[in-house]
Amino acid sequence: MRYGFMDWTYLLVVIAALISAAVSARMNTVFSKYQRVRSACGLTGREAALRILHLAGIYDVTVQHVSGKLTDHYDPRTKTLNLSDSVYNSTSLAAVGVAAHECGHAIQHDVGYVPLKIRSAIVPVANFGSQLFWPLFLIGLIMSLPALVKAGIWLFVFALAFQIVTLPVEFNASHRAVTMLTENGIVREEEKAGVRKVLTAAAMTYVAAVIGSLLQLLRLLILSGAFRRNDD
């Protein structure tokens, strides 16, 4: 079969899926554990977020509720800090940690953190690349059009670049979160380890995404190389 050489590369997809599943399971386990631990401060996620923002001198960010599980995020376009069902009104250590992490992004935005600026700037290109890379690559592969194959690969590289830039943004936000929580007495010293475990588990989902994308890029390169050999 002409495209029989493609079959074995699905192993890379399986490996990426297994890594992602393992990291997601770990994240859910850790979050669930510390979701059952009430923070000593007694603040809800919303209250903790507002306190951190105000301590950082930020008063123009709105803290609001968003539906879903672990859908927490900061939107720099609207200056809104969105907290999920399990964070917004929860007084758990996990909720306080996640809320503080999102505040870390708001602080990054406020101080002009360069990696965040870079990530925001490449969002349109990354979205375009993630949507179109596979159709272009596949059409080029089937129709023997190397230019389309290369275009598909480059579009995927742009999407991968976004994921890579996201890593320092996420780790820095977590670092800011732990610092703000401990230095301002929102969490006690003995609670800091729990907060770090929650935020580290969350950060590893981004690491897993990058690993998965690198494996996908390897697959694309292998397929394009096999394509050229068949075409010779």
Disulfide bonds with the S-S distance in Angstrom:
none
